[in-house]
Amino acid sequence: MPTKPKAPWRKLLYVKQDYPDNYVDETFLEELQKNANVRQYEYWSVVLESTIISQHISSIVIFVAIFIYLYFGLLSSHALIYIGTVGTAIGYGFWDWSNTMLTPDSNYQRRKIFKGAVLFFLTLLGLTPILKTLTEKTSEDTIWALTVILFLANLAFHDYGSGNRRNIKYPGSLSTNAAIFASVVLASRFKTNLHVFGLMSFAVEWFALFPMLRRQVRSISNGGNLVLTIVLFLTATTLFSQISPAIVVIYILGMVFLTFVCPFWLIWIQRYK
């Protein structure tokens, strides 16, 4: 007696069929897409994208160098306050000019920012005596170790996302708080209120405001972003060359590896994705 032909297999779990539970036919994977969203990278574009990381590392190195210069009396607190104030004014002028076309009520924004800046620096000036004695009983070894940990946290949690002209935002709070806390710890090593105020005001300008300016430059011009990267690199190298040539060599090798070797490594491992 001829056997009844089986009905075609269907990819339905709730229908009882004359096939084993683990049966599949040749149509089972016909809609499978492999590497549908794989992004093909170009070497020099990845090198350009890596500048946001090298800029942030250079910024940390520059800040540490500024602290060392201030700590050993190679830089006066008056000069640091002056440099920070002038640099902030220039950076704000550029930021305001580039944002004019995006913000309709620019006068309101200027008044709001000015009031906030005045209030903040008056508050910082009032807290300076407290910050100076914050870690008075703490050993220097503990201070240096805690500073390294905090700056590593700042480096790890910084917002490295690609900026655009319509989405310039403040850096991540965790990263910024870690950097400011590290600055407070370092500032507490100074003996005068003016040194503490100078370093803390520079820390706020450097770790809270300067990342916004870097992102703004990057969103406007790739050439400007590249120039800024080179300027930060040369500044960090020059400042630390007077402190430790060995650290300068390590820093240069690290920047070369990060900027030129890591992009090649990323492109090479794409074949295994």
C-alpha positions in Angstrom: 0.0 0.0 0.0 1.6 3.4 -1.1 2.6 5.7 1.8 1.0 9.1 2.0 3.4 11.8 1.1 4.4 14.1 3.9 3.2 17.7 3.9 5.9 20.3 3.3 7.7 21.3 6.5 6.8 24.7 7.8 8.8 26.9 10.2 6.0 26.9 12.8 6.4 25.7 16.4 2.8 25.6 17.3 1.8 23.2 14.5 2.2 19.4 14.9 4.1 18.1 11.8 5.4 14.7 10.7 9.0 15.7 11.3 11.3 15.5 14.3 11.4 18.5 16.6 15.0 19.4 15.5 14.3 19.0 11.7 15.1 21.9 9.4 15.1 22.0 5.6 17.2 24.0 3.1 15.0 27.1 3.5 15.7 27.4 7.2 18.6 29.9 6.9 17.7 31.5 3.6 16.9 34.8 5.3 20.1 34.8 7.4 22.2 37.9 6.8 25.9 37.8 7.7 27.7 41.0 8.8 24.9 43.1 7.6 26.0 46.1 9.6 29.8 45.7 9.3 31.5 49.1 8.8 34.4 49.3 6.5 37.0 51.6 7.9 39.6 53.7 6.1 42.9 54.1 7.8 43.3 57.8 7.8 39.7 58.4 8.8 40.2 56.2 11.8 43.5 58.1 12.6 41.5 61.3 12.5 38.8 59.8 14.8 41.5 58.8 17.3 42.5 62.4 17.9 39.7 62.9 20.4 41.4 60.3 22.6 44.9 61.7 22.2 43.6 65.2 22.9 42.1 64.1 26.2 45.3 62.3 27.2 47.3 65.4 26.3 45.0 67.5 28.4 45.6 65.4 31.5 49.3 65.4 30.9 49.3 69.2 30.6 47.3 69.7 33.7 49.6 67.5 35.7 52.6 69.4 34.4 50.9 72.7 35.4 50.4 71.4 38.9 54.1 70.3 39.1 55.3 73.7 37.9 53.0 75.4 40.4 54.0 73.1 43.2 57.7 73.8 42.8 57.4 77.5 42.2 58.2 77.4 38.5 54.8 79.0 37.8 53.1 81.7 39.8 49.5 81.5 40.8 48.9 85.0 39.4 50.2 83.9 36.0 48.0 80.7 36.0 44.9 82.7 36.9 45.7 85.2 34.1 46.4 82.5 31.5 43.2 80.6 32.5 41.1 83.8 32.4 42.4 84.9 29.0 42.2 81.4 27.5 38.6 81.0 28.7 37.6 84.4 27.3 39.1 83.5 23.9 37.5 80.1 24.0 34.1 81.5 24.9 34.4 84.0 22.1 35.0 81.3 19.6 32.2 79.1 21.1 29.8 82.0 21.1 30.6 83.0 17.5 30.2 79.4 16.2 26.9 79.0 18.1 25.4 82.2 16.9 23.8 80.6 13.9 22.4 77.8 16.0 21.0 79.7 19.0 18.3 82.4 18.1 18.4 84.2 21.5 22.1 84.6 21.9 21.9 87.6 24.2 19.9 85.7 26.7 22.5 82.9 26.6 25.3 85.3 27.2 23.6 86.9 30.2 22.9 83.4 31.7 26.4 82.2 31.2 28.0 85.4 32.6 25.8 85.2 35.7 26.6 81.5 36.2 30.4 82.1 35.8 30.4 85.0 38.3 28.4 82.9 40.8 30.6 79.9 40.4 33.9 81.7 40.9 32.6 83.6 43.9 31.6 80.3 45.4 35.0 78.7 44.6 36.7 81.7 46.2 34.7 81.2 49.3 35.5 77.5 49.5 39.2 77.9 48.9 40.2 77.9 52.6 38.2 74.7 53.1 39.8 73.0 50.1 43.3 73.9 51.3 42.9 72.0 54.5 40.8 69.1 53.1 43.6 66.5 53.1 45.9 68.1 55.6 46.4 64.9 57.6 46.7 62.6 54.5 50.2 61.4 53.5 51.6 62.4 50.1 51.8 58.8 48.9 48.1 58.4 49.4 47.5 61.7 47.6 49.5 60.7 44.5 48.0 57.3 44.3 44.4 58.7 44.6 45.2 61.3 42.0 46.3 58.6 39.5 43.2 56.5 40.1 40.9 59.5 39.6 42.6 60.6 36.4 42.4 57.0 35.1 38.6 57.1 35.9 38.4 60.4 34.1 40.1 58.9 31.1 38.0 55.8 31.1 34.6 57.4 31.5 35.1 60.5 29.3 32.6 61.0 26.5 34.5 60.2 23.3 31.4 60.3 21.1 31.4 62.1 17.8 30.2 65.6 18.2 28.0 67.5 15.7 27.0 71.1 15.3 23.5 70.4 16.7 24.6 68.2 19.6 27.4 69.9 21.5 26.9 68.8 25.1 28.6 68.9 28.4 31.1 66.1 29.1 29.9 63.1 31.1 29.4 64.0 34.8 31.3 60.9 36.1 34.4 61.8 34.1 34.3 65.5 35.0 33.7 64.8 38.7 36.7 62.5 38.8 38.9 65.1 37.3 37.6 67.9 39.6 38.1 65.6 42.6 41.6 64.8 41.5 42.2 68.6 41.2 40.8 69.2 44.7 43.2 66.5 46.1 46.2 68.1 44.4 45.1 71.7 45.3 45.0 70.7 49.0 48.8 70.3 48.9 49.3 74.0 48.5 49.9 76.4 51.4 48.2 79.5 50.1 44.6 80.3 49.2 45.7 81.9 45.9 47.5 78.7 44.7 44.4 76.7 45.6 42.1 79.1 43.8 44.4 79.3 40.8 44.6 75.5 40.3 40.9 74.9 41.0 39.7 77.6 38.6 42.1 76.3 35.9 40.8 72.7 36.6 37.2 73.8 36.0 38.1 75.6 32.8 40.3 72.7 31.6 38.1 69.7 32.4 34.5 71.1 32.3 34.7 73.9 29.6 37.7 72.9 27.4 36.2 69.6 26.3 33.2 71.5 24.9 35.5 73.7 22.9 37.4 70.7 21.6 34.1 69.1 20.5 33.0 72.3 18.9 36.2 72.6 16.9 36.0 69.0 15.8 32.4 69.4 14.6 33.3 72.5 12.5 36.6 71.6 10.9 38.8 68.5 10.6 41.8 70.7 9.9 41.2 72.8 13.0 40.8 69.6 15.0 44.1 68.3 13.7 45.9 71.5 14.5 44.4 71.5 18.0 45.7 67.9 18.5 49.2 68.9 17.4 49.2 72.0 19.6 48.2 69.9 22.7 50.7 67.3 21.9 53.6 69.8 21.5 52.5 71.7 24.7 52.4 68.5 26.8 55.8 67.4 25.4 57.4 70.8 26.0 56.1 71.1 29.5 57.1 67.6 30.6 60.5 67.9 28.9 61.6 70.1 31.8 60.2 67.6 34.4 61.1 64.1 33.2 62.5 63.2 29.8 61.7 59.5 30.4 58.0 60.3 30.8 58.2 62.4 27.6 59.5 59.4 25.7 56.8 57.1 27.1 54.2 59.7 26.3 55.4 60.1 22.7 55.5 56.4 22.1 52.0 56.0 23.6 50.6 58.7 21.3 52.3 57.1 18.3 50.8 53.7 19.2 47.4 55.1 19.9 47.2 57.4 16.8 48.9 55.3 14.1 49.2 51.6 15.3 45.8 51.1 16.9 43.8 52.2 13.7 45.8 49.8 11.6 45.1 47.1 14.3 41.4 47.8 14.2 41.2 47.5 10.4 43.3 44.3 10.4 41.0 42.5 12.9 37.9 43.4 10.9 38.6 40.4 8.7 37.6 38.2 11.7 34.3 39.9 12.4 
